[in-house]
């Protein structure tokens, strides 16, 4: 595979689903150029990103660009700049859509929306993570090829089977994601508190780092999270455990040690929820929200869908599994095989490599 490829995407840290998948694709394709869009400084970092993009696309030979499109109009400035430079140089473009708010870029009939639409006409193909997600692109982009490649779990989980599960008498429930209000971390804590007062054999695990969203700053999240967690740890010693940021084997062990993933997200752009399939692959039942396209990933066979930002609905779902352990066991066993069949790294890698090969062949011809 030719190496004159530019990647314009986020790479961890911070560790999120989009950045993790971008990292997997990056390590698979090994492009010649990388522009990491995970910038520490919003304004200065953006200027550096635009400057590097200009230098590479104008003064270096680039055959193909892979980028993860933004989900905000401010972020779209970078995308428009990138795409118009690709148009100027006649470079093929692969777009990978992870989020769910792309329609916001096109809905307003203002001049910037028209510029974004014009820029997006330079995209040759967009990768979607679910079939229904394809409906987000406007009809005016009819020449854009649309393909579906579901995200995959980390290959470090590939050797897991149900016999590897860490069996304990207690039920272990896990929340793992960014500690963001819209990711449902406080819904999880409030649910855990209700369950803890009723069941003595349940242990709660939380992993992730505080991060800002449109509802609460990272500093506010950190303060409120630490306050709530401290109170719960005092009332229920040894039953509330915070692991911070976990990755690699530590993350694998945390999933293997758990029985239920609780992911009550109502994040605006949530579309897939990579932790859902990671939990499935490690033999966890999944409780997540009926929000955006998550119902395409988690059905009644894999777990329970709850109302977004609703503690009572979430509590009832956890309680159902605690009162129906045979059903919990059946779903846990199903999820390992289901994840291997639908979300394996092997399938993902094959589809991604085939796509890149196809478009590089077009460049050569």
Buried (B, 14 or more C-beta within 10 A) or exposed (E): EBEBBBBBBBBBEEBBBBBBBBBBBBEBBEBBBBBBBBBEEEEEBBEEBBEBBEEBBEEEEBBBBBBBBBBBBEEBBBBBBBBBBBBEEEBBBBBBBBBBBBEBBBEEEEEEBEBBBBBBEBBBBBBBBBEEBEEBBBEEBEEBEBEBBBBBBBBBBEEBEEEEBEEEEEBBBBBBBBBBBBBBBBBBBBBBBBBBEEBEEBBBBBBBBBBBBEBBEBEEBBEBBEEBBEEBBEEBEEBBBBBEBBBEEEBBBBBBBBBBBBBBBBBBBBBBBBBBBBBBBBBBBBBBBEBBBBBBBBEEEBBBBBBBBBBEBBBBBBBEBBEEEEEBBEBBBBBBBBBBEBBBBEBBBEBBBEBBEEBBEEBEE
